[in-house]
Amino acid sequence: MPRFSGNDTTLRWFLILLASLAVLSRHTPAWAAALETVEIASKSGTHRFSVEIARTEKEQQRGLMFRKKLPEGAGMLFEFRKERPISFWMKNTYVPLDIIFIRNNGRILSIAENTVPMSDRLIPSRGPVRGVLEVIAGTANKFGIAPGDQVTHRIFQGK
């Protein structure tokens, strides 16, 4: 291992930075993936959300648990392989959410608004759904998002 003199402070800081990045990369959460865009066409216009995708069972089980905040315009889209009735809960979820249940054709089936953080109460879809979008509580009311509105994302098969 080379030794550094007092004149090598730039190199020393560079190596510390590299070591720090290596440590941080090992602690990147599995759910921190590339973001995708979801659009919802409501009576008030088209609204875009930047979402993480929960595809695997592990990602879906964790969801937005343990998050202390969720920015407006952000969320998580749960992708299921086929339509089916589904229930969610808010266990270990600190942020109140609007949970939007979406049919295979991209139409919103139902919305659970202003869910209660840390609750074990089951929140049912009220029918078969292909995906679920979780966004910060109050979003549906703010943008007039309602059942029957059209959601656009690659997982939905059209109108």
LUMGU-215947 format. One line per field, with one value per residue: residue number from 0; residue in three letters; x negated, z, y negated of N, C-alpha, C, CB in turn. Coordinates in Angstrom, 2 decimals. Atoms other than C-alpha are relative to their C-alpha. Glycine has a CB too. Layout:
BEGIN
num <- c(NUM,...)
residu <- c(ala,...)
n.px <- c(X,...)
n.pz <- c(Z,...)
n.py <- c(Y,...)
ca.px <- c(X,...)
ca.pz <- c(Z,...)
ca.py <- c(Y,...)
c.px <- c(X,...)
c.pz <- c(Z,...)
c.py <- c(Y,...)
cb.px <- c(X,...)
cb.pz <- c(Z,...)
cb.py <- c(Y,...)
//
This chain:
BEGIN
num <- c(0,1,2,3,4,5,6,7,8,9,10,11,12,13,14,15,16,17,18,19,20,21,22,23,24,25,26,27,28,29,30,31,32,33,34,35,36,37,38,39,40,41,42,43,44,45,46,47,48,49,50,51,52,53,54,55,56,57,58,59,60,61,62,63,64,65,66,67,68,69,70,71,72,73,74,75,76,77,78,79,80,81,82,83,84,85,86,87,88,89,90,91,92,93,94,95,96,97,98,99,100,101,102,103,104,105,106,107,108,109,110,111,112,113,114,115,116,117,118,119,120,121,122,123,124,125,126,127,128,129,130,131,132,133,134,135,136,137,138,139,140,141,142,143,144,145,146,147,148,149,150,151,152,153,154,155,156,157,158)
residu <- c(met,pro,arg,phe,ser,gly,asn,asp,thr,thr,leu,arg,trp,phe,leu,ile,leu,leu,ala,ser,leu,ala,val,leu,ser,arg,his,thr,pro,ala,trp,ala,ala,ala,leu,glu,thr,val,glu,ile,ala,ser,lys,ser,gly,thr,his,arg,phe,ser,val,glu,ile,ala,arg,thr,glu,lys,glu,gln,gln,arg,gly,leu,met,phe,arg,lys,lys,leu,pro,glu,gly,ala,gly,met,leu,phe,glu,phe,arg,lys,glu,arg,pro,ile,ser,phe,trp,met,lys,asn,thr,tyr,val,pro,leu,asp,ile,ile,phe,ile,arg,asn,asn,gly,arg,ile,leu,ser,ile,ala,glu,asn,thr,val,pro,met,ser,asp,arg,leu,ile,pro,ser,arg,gly,pro,val,arg,gly,val,leu,glu,val,ile,ala,gly,thr,ala,asn,lys,phe,gly,ile,ala,pro,gly,asp,gln,val,thr,his,arg,ile,phe,gln,gly,lys)
n.px <- c(-0.85,0.85,-0.17,-0.22,0.60,-0.93,-0.30,-0.90,-1.35,-1.02,-0.09,-0.57,-1.45,-0.57,-0.11,-1.05,-1.26,-0.23,-0.33,-1.35,-0.96,-0.07,-0.79,-1.39,-0.63,-0.41,-1.16,-1.10,-1.17,-0.41,-1.13,0.42,0.22,-0.24,-1.36,-0.79,-1.08,-1.40,-0.88,-1.42,-0.88,-1.19,-0.79,0.78,1.14,0.90,0.92,1.14,0.63,1.27,-0.23,0.81,-0.83,0.11,-0.35,0.22,-0.74,0.75,-0.21,-1.40,-0.20,0.61,-0.70,0.52,0.25,1.17,0.32,-0.42,-0.68,-0.21,-0.24,-1.14,0.34,0.75,-0.81,0.42,-0.96,0.09,-0.35,-0.37,0.06,-1.34,-1.01,-0.49,-0.33,1.19,-0.17,1.21,-0.08,0.95,0.94,1.36,0.00,-0.09,-0.56,-1.36,0.00,-1.16,0.29,-0.83,-0.08,-0.12,-0.33,0.90,-0.14,0.49,-1.04,0.02,-1.13,-0.36,1.06,-0.03,0.62,0.47,0.14,0.55,1.35,0.29,-1.20,-0.06,-1.29,0.11,-0.62,-0.26,-0.11,-1.42,-0.10,1.32,0.84,1.30,1.02,-0.39,0.86,-0.01,0.49,-0.20,-1.40,-0.56,0.26,-1.22,-0.90,0.61,-0.07,-1.29,0.17,-1.16,-0.22,-0.34,1.06,0.95,1.41,0.86,1.32,0.21,-0.58,-1.43,-0.15,-0.78,-1.30)
n.pz <- c(0.00,0.05,-1.05,0.55,-0.74,-0.23,1.27,0.77,-0.59,1.04,0.25,-1.20,0.00,1.10,-0.44,-1.01,0.73,0.65,-1.03,-0.48,1.03,-0.01,-1.16,0.24,1.04,-0.61,-0.83,0.80,-0.15,1.19,0.65,0.65,1.39,0.95,-0.08,1.22,-0.03,0.08,0.25,-0.27,0.63,-0.81,0.50,-0.10,0.90,-0.10,-1.12,0.11,-1.24,0.13,-0.91,-0.09,0.35,-0.87,0.83,-0.69,-1.25,-1.06,0.19,-0.29,-1.44,-0.64,0.46,-0.51,-1.43,-0.64,0.58,-0.87,0.82,1.41,0.65,0.88,1.38,-0.03,-0.50,0.31,0.78,-0.22,1.24,-0.18,1.29,0.56,-0.85,-1.13,-1.16,-0.83,-1.17,-0.52,-1.35,-0.23,-1.04,0.14,0.98,-0.81,0.79,0.48,1.46,0.81,0.68,1.21,0.55,1.45,0.80,1.09,1.11,-0.43,-0.67,-1.46,-0.57,-1.29,-0.64,-1.46,-0.25,-1.34,-0.84,-1.33,-0.18,-0.98,-0.25,0.47,0.65,1.41,0.94,1.17,1.32,0.36,1.29,0.55,0.50,0.61,-0.63,-1.07,-0.09,-1.29,0.05,-1.26,-0.32,0.46,1.43,0.77,-0.21,0.58,1.46,0.46,0.52,-0.44,0.71,1.41,0.67,0.77,-0.38,1.09,-0.31,0.87,-0.49,0.29,1.38,0.85,-0.46)
n.py <- c(1.17,1.19,1.00,1.33,1.11,1.11,0.64,-0.86,0.07,-0.19,-1.44,-0.61,0.26,-0.76,-1.39,-0.04,0.09,-1.29,-0.98,0.33,-0.42,-1.46,-0.39,0.41,-0.82,-1.26,0.25,0.54,-0.87,-0.76,0.66,1.25,-0.36,1.09,0.52,0.00,0.98,-0.42,1.14,-0.21,0.99,0.24,1.12,1.25,-0.04,-1.15,0.17,-0.92,-0.43,-0.70,-1.12,-1.22,-1.15,-1.18,-1.16,-1.28,-0.16,0.70,1.44,0.29,-0.12,1.16,1.20,1.27,-0.14,0.60,1.31,1.10,1.00,-0.31,1.29,0.14,-0.38,-1.26,-1.09,-1.37,-0.77,-1.44,-0.70,-1.40,-0.72,-0.08,0.63,-0.78,0.82,0.20,0.86,0.62,0.53,1.09,-0.41,0.54,1.09,1.21,1.08,-0.27,-0.18,-0.34,-1.26,-0.01,-1.36,0.20,-1.18,-0.37,0.95,1.30,0.78,-0.08,-0.73,0.60,0.78,0.13,1.30,0.37,-1.19,0.25,-0.58,-1.04,-0.80,-1.38,-0.19,-0.34,0.94,-0.85,0.63,-0.06,-0.68,-0.36,1.08,-0.35,0.80,0.91,1.18,0.68,1.38,0.71,0.24,1.26,0.16,-0.26,1.13,1.20,-0.03,-0.51,-1.36,-0.76,-1.25,0.17,0.76,-0.82,0.00,-0.43,-0.58,-1.17,-1.26,-0.07,-0.42,0.91,0.49)
ca.px <- c(0.00,-1.54,-2.06,-0.91,-2.79,-1.09,-1.18,1.08,4.28,6.19,5.39,6.25,9.69,10.30,9.61,11.85,14.61,14.20,14.28,17.41,19.18,18.31,19.80,22.94,23.53,23.75,26.52,28.71,32.23,33.55,36.63,34.59,34.97,35.26,38.32,41.08,43.94,47.62,50.26,53.84,56.43,59.06,61.73,59.16,56.54,53.65,51.49,48.01,46.39,42.82,43.04,40.96,42.22,42.88,42.82,41.45,43.22,40.48,40.81,44.59,44.44,42.17,43.93,43.52,42.96,40.50,40.46,40.64,41.83,43.10,42.81,45.83,45.86,43.99,45.32,45.10,46.84,47.48,47.52,49.40,49.14,52.89,56.04,57.12,58.78,56.12,55.96,53.36,52.58,50.53,48.46,45.04,46.04,45.47,46.90,50.68,51.45,54.11,54.23,55.52,56.67,56.40,57.99,56.14,57.50,56.04,59.35,59.42,61.66,61.56,59.55,58.80,58.15,56.19,55.26,54.24,50.48,49.36,52.81,53.29,56.78,57.13,57.95,59.66,59.60,63.35,62.74,59.95,57.08,53.86,52.01,52.09,50.70,49.76,49.35,49.30,52.66,54.86,53.65,56.92,58.97,56.54,56.62,60.18,58.97,61.91,62.99,63.32,60.40,57.79,54.28,51.53,48.48,46.99,48.49,52.06,53.37,55.24,58.67)
ca.pz <- c(0.00,-0.99,1.63,1.05,2.02,3.17,-0.45,-1.61,0.03,-3.27,-3.94,-0.37,-0.61,-3.96,-2.45,0.53,-1.87,-3.85,-0.68,0.51,-2.80,-2.63,0.87,-0.10,-3.19,-0.99,1.02,-1.86,-1.20,-3.59,-4.25,-5.46,-9.16,-12.27,-12.26,-14.85,-15.76,-15.14,-16.54,-15.34,-17.47,-15.17,-15.65,-14.64,-17.19,-17.52,-14.44,-14.52,-11.72,-11.42,-9.95,-8.77,-10.04,-7.61,-9.72,-7.51,-4.49,-2.24,-3.73,-3.40,0.21,1.13,-0.98,0.59,4.10,6.33,4.14,6.19,3.26,-0.28,-2.56,-4.42,-7.95,-6.85,-6.04,-6.50,-9.12,-8.21,-11.28,-11.09,-13.80,-14.24,-12.93,-9.51,-6.39,-4.05,-0.59,0.81,4.32,5.82,8.30,8.78,6.34,7.93,5.12,4.49,0.94,-1.74,-3.10,-6.68,-7.95,-11.75,-14.14,-16.98,-19.48,-17.46,-16.00,-12.29,-10.46,-6.99,-4.80,-1.07,-0.11,2.89,4.26,7.91,8.49,10.42,10.19,9.86,8.40,4.99,2.08,-0.68,-4.39,-4.68,-7.78,-10.00,-10.79,-12.83,-10.95,-7.94,-7.76,-4.38,-4.15,-1.33,0.43,-1.01,-4.59,-5.88,-4.36,-5.50,-9.15,-9.27,-9.95,-9.78,-10.66,-14.44,-15.17,-17.64,-16.48,-19.09,-18.52,-20.48,-18.16,-19.09,-22.36,-23.66,-23.45)
ca.py <- c(0.00,-3.33,-5.99,-9.53,-12.63,-15.84,-17.04,-14.23,-15.49,-15.57,-11.93,-11.02,-12.72,-11.05,-7.62,-8.39,-9.38,-6.15,-4.07,-5.90,-5.29,-1.60,-1.34,-3.29,-1.17,1.92,0.26,-0.90,0.39,3.04,0.90,-2.09,-1.44,-3.58,-5.80,-5.54,-7.87,-7.21,-9.55,-9.88,-11.67,-13.16,-15.83,-18.48,-17.37,-14.94,-14.45,-12.88,-10.92,-9.70,-6.21,-3.30,0.05,2.91,6.08,8.84,10.25,8.86,5.35,5.54,6.69,3.77,1.15,-2.28,-0.90,-2.76,-5.88,-9.07,-11.20,-10.96,-13.98,-15.28,-13.86,-10.71,-7.28,-3.53,-1.42,2.22,4.44,7.73,10.40,10.66,9.05,10.22,8.87,7.47,5.91,3.54,2.35,-0.47,1.54,-0.12,-2.87,-6.28,-8.42,-8.70,-7.62,-7.55,-4.00,-3.82,-0.41,-0.06,2.45,4.19,1.65,-1.24,-2.41,-3.23,-0.77,-2.32,-4.70,-4.48,-8.11,-9.37,-5.95,-5.77,-5.32,-2.22,-0.58,3.18,2.67,4.31,1.97,4.02,3.24,4.00,6.15,7.51,5.12,5.29,2.57,0.29,-3.24,-4.68,-8.47,-11.01,-11.43,-14.15,-13.70,-12.20,-15.01,-17.73,-16.61,-15.29,-11.75,-9.34,-5.80,-5.46,-7.82,-6.52,-5.59,-5.34,-3.13,-0.26,2.41,1.51,2.94,-0.05,-1.54)
c.px <- c(-0.89,0.30,0.14,-0.70,1.06,0.38,1.01,1.44,1.10,0.20,0.65,1.52,0.70,0.20,1.07,1.37,0.34,0.41,1.42,1.06,0.15,0.86,1.47,0.68,0.45,1.27,1.14,1.19,0.38,1.11,-0.40,-0.39,0.22,1.46,0.67,1.14,1.35,0.81,1.43,0.77,1.27,0.77,-0.79,-1.23,-0.82,-1.05,-1.08,-0.60,-1.28,0.01,-1.10,0.95,-0.28,0.51,-0.07,0.82,-0.68,0.20,1.43,0.29,-0.55,0.72,-0.67,-0.21,-1.29,-0.43,0.54,0.71,0.12,0.31,1.27,-0.45,-0.81,0.94,-0.61,1.13,-0.28,0.52,0.27,0.08,1.36,0.97,0.43,0.42,-1.23,0.38,-1.36,0.23,-1.11,-1.02,-1.41,-0.12,0.31,0.75,1.44,0.02,1.41,-0.41,1.00,-0.07,0.39,0.25,-1.02,0.04,-0.45,1.04,-0.09,1.28,0.48,-1.21,0.25,-0.76,-0.40,-0.08,-0.74,-1.36,-0.02,1.20,-0.14,1.31,-0.20,0.79,0.22,0.14,1.45,0.22,-1.39,-0.72,-1.32,-1.14,0.58,-1.03,0.16,-0.64,0.32,1.49,0.44,-0.15,1.28,0.97,-0.54,0.18,1.32,-0.10,1.10,0.07,0.50,-1.04,-1.01,-1.43,-0.81,-1.36,-0.08,0.65,1.48,0.21,0.86,1.40,1.15)
c.pz <- c(0.00,1.18,-0.65,0.87,0.17,-1.29,-0.84,0.52,-1.04,-0.29,1.18,0.03,-1.12,0.41,1.08,-0.66,-0.68,1.01,0.53,-1.00,-0.03,1.17,-0.23,-1.02,0.55,0.81,-0.77,0.12,-1.31,-0.75,-0.70,-1.44,-0.88,0.07,-1.38,0.17,-0.14,-0.23,0.32,-0.63,0.83,-0.60,0.03,-0.89,0.19,1.06,-0.07,1.37,-0.33,1.04,-0.04,-0.33,0.96,-0.79,0.78,1.28,1.14,-0.10,0.37,1.49,0.74,-0.38,0.47,1.52,0.39,-0.62,0.94,-0.78,-1.42,-0.68,-0.85,-1.42,-0.08,0.50,-0.34,-0.74,0.22,-1.24,0.30,-1.37,-0.68,0.97,1.10,1.11,0.92,1.20,0.43,1.47,0.16,1.09,-0.35,-1.08,0.75,-0.70,-0.39,-1.53,-0.57,-0.76,-1.14,-0.65,-1.47,-0.72,-1.10,-1.15,0.36,0.68,1.52,0.47,1.29,0.57,1.51,0.32,1.46,0.95,1.29,0.14,1.13,0.31,-0.58,-0.73,-1.49,-0.85,-1.30,-1.29,-0.46,-1.39,-0.53,-0.58,-0.53,0.66,1.08,0.04,1.38,-0.17,1.34,0.20,-0.45,-1.49,-0.82,0.11,-0.69,-1.51,-0.54,-0.61,0.60,-0.73,-1.42,-0.77,-0.63,0.49,-1.17,0.54,-0.79,0.51,-0.31,-1.51,-0.86,0.51,-0.26)
c.py <- c(-1.23,-0.93,-1.36,-1.04,-1.08,-0.69,0.78,-0.04,0.20,1.48,0.71,-0.21,0.77,1.47,0.16,-0.04,1.33,1.07,-0.24,0.43,1.52,0.49,-0.34,0.88,1.34,-0.16,-0.65,0.93,0.67,-0.72,-1.29,0.33,-1.23,-0.42,0.05,-1.00,0.68,-1.27,0.39,-1.15,-0.10,-1.17,-1.31,-0.02,1.26,-0.30,1.08,0.28,0.76,1.11,1.04,1.15,1.14,1.19,1.30,0.05,-0.75,-1.51,-0.38,0.10,-1.23,-1.29,-1.28,0.03,-0.72,-1.32,-1.08,-1.09,0.52,-1.32,0.01,0.33,1.28,1.09,1.35,0.68,1.48,0.68,1.46,0.67,0.09,-0.67,0.96,-0.95,-0.06,-0.86,-0.52,-0.34,-1.02,0.33,-0.51,-1.08,-1.29,-1.14,0.34,-0.01,-0.01,1.26,0.14,1.38,-0.10,1.32,0.23,-1.00,-1.41,-0.87,0.19,0.68,-0.67,-0.74,0.01,-1.28,-0.16,1.19,-0.34,0.67,1.03,0.91,1.40,0.30,0.28,-1.00,0.78,-0.81,-0.10,0.60,0.31,-1.22,0.54,-0.75,-0.88,-1.12,-0.61,-1.37,-0.66,-0.30,-1.39,-0.22,0.19,-1.17,-1.26,-0.05,0.52,1.38,0.88,1.35,-0.27,-0.81,0.95,-0.20,0.53,0.40,1.28,1.29,0.13,0.15,-0.92,-0.24,0.93)
cb.px <- c(0.96,0.20,-1.19,1.51,-1.26,-0.60,-1.28,-0.51,0.19,-0.39,-1.39,-0.65,0.26,-0.91,-1.35,-0.15,-0.06,-1.25,-1.02,0.12,-0.45,-1.42,-0.52,0.04,-0.97,-1.10,-0.39,-0.42,1.18,0.46,1.07,-1.20,0.95,-0.38,0.00,0.55,-0.18,0.47,-0.11,0.28,0.32,-0.37,1.27,-0.42,-0.88,-0.67,0.76,-1.07,0.96,-1.23,1.31,-0.68,-0.26,0.81,-0.91,-1.50,0.14,-1.50,-0.31,0.91,-0.66,-1.48,1.43,0.95,-0.06,-1.15,0.60,-1.21,-0.76,1.17,-1.19,0.62,-0.76,-1.28,1.39,-0.39,-0.07,0.80,-1.13,1.36,-0.56,0.41,1.21,-1.07,1.24,-1.16,0.69,-0.40,-0.11,0.75,0.00,-0.97,1.04,-1.38,-0.86,1.00,-0.69,0.45,0.07,-0.46,1.03,-1.26,1.41,0.34,1.44,-0.55,1.41,-0.15,-0.38,0.50,-0.05,-0.62,0.95,0.91,-0.73,0.97,-1.02,-0.47,1.23,-0.17,0.90,0.51,-0.90,1.25,-0.80,0.60,0.79,0.16,-0.25,0.01,-0.72,0.08,0.34,-0.75,0.66,-0.83,0.24,-0.64,-1.06,0.69,0.20,-1.48,-1.12,0.60,-1.43,1.29,1.01,1.34,-0.70,0.10,-0.25,-0.14,-0.21,-1.47,-0.21,0.74,0.56,0.07,0.30)
cb.pz <- c(1.22,-1.32,1.00,-0.10,-0.74,0.95,-0.79,0.03,0.70,-1.28,-0.28,1.28,-0.16,-1.25,0.53,1.01,-1.05,-0.74,1.16,0.27,-1.38,0.10,1.27,-0.46,-1.16,0.89,1.16,-1.50,0.54,0.39,1.01,0.76,-0.43,-1.45,0.54,-0.32,-1.10,1.31,-1.47,1.55,-1.50,1.48,0.83,1.43,0.20,-1.37,1.37,-0.95,0.85,0.19,-0.32,1.43,-1.47,1.35,-1.21,0.32,0.35,-0.09,-1.46,-0.78,0.52,-0.36,0.48,-0.37,0.40,-0.06,-1.44,0.74,0.02,-0.22,-0.86,0.08,-0.65,0.92,-0.56,1.29,-1.52,1.28,-1.05,0.76,0.22,-0.26,-0.82,0.50,0.77,-0.82,1.17,-0.83,1.07,0.37,0.16,-0.31,-1.16,0.38,-1.26,0.57,-0.37,-0.99,0.99,-1.01,0.80,-0.56,-0.60,-0.51,-0.45,-1.16,-0.52,0.63,0.27,1.00,-0.55,0.74,-0.41,0.60,-0.77,1.10,0.29,1.27,-0.59,1.17,0.20,-0.26,-0.22,0.22,-1.02,0.06,-1.01,-1.09,1.11,-1.51,-1.03,1.38,-1.11,1.08,-1.20,0.02,1.51,0.72,-0.46,0.49,1.50,0.35,-0.53,-0.98,0.34,-0.24,0.76,-0.13,1.00,-1.49,1.30,-1.05,1.56,-0.16,1.48,0.53,-0.03,-1.38,-0.64)
cb.py <- c(0.00,-0.75,0.01,-0.31,-0.57,-0.99,-0.18,1.44,-1.33,-0.74,0.58,-0.59,-1.51,-0.09,0.50,-1.16,-1.13,0.45,-0.05,-1.51,-0.51,0.60,-0.71,-1.44,0.21,0.54,-0.87,-0.17,-0.80,1.40,-0.28,-0.67,1.15,0.42,-1.43,1.43,-1.04,0.77,-0.49,0.08,0.39,-0.29,-0.15,-0.22,-1.21,0.31,0.06,-0.57,0.88,-0.97,0.66,0.18,0.43,-0.19,0.08,0.20,1.49,0.35,-0.40,0.96,1.27,-0.09,0.02,-1.14,1.48,0.96,-0.16,-0.58,-1.35,1.06,-0.37,-1.43,-1.11,-0.12,-0.08,0.79,-0.36,0.45,-0.14,0.13,1.40,1.48,-0.44,0.99,0.57,-0.65,0.76,-1.27,1.12,-1.26,1.54,1.12,0.25,-0.47,-0.27,-1.04,1.30,-1.19,1.24,-1.12,0.87,-0.68,-0.14,1.39,-0.02,-0.72,0.41,-1.42,1.47,1.08,-1.47,1.27,-1.12,-1.05,1.13,0.50,-1.11,-0.64,-0.70,0.97,-1.24,1.43,-1.29,0.82,0.78,-1.40,-0.85,1.07,-1.04,-0.30,-0.85,0.74,-1.03,0.83,-0.79,-1.30,0.17,-1.12,1.00,1.30,-0.27,-0.05,0.84,-0.95,0.58,-0.80,0.88,-0.67,-0.97,-0.33,0.87,-1.11,0.25,0.23,0.11,-1.27,1.35,0.55,-1.29)
//
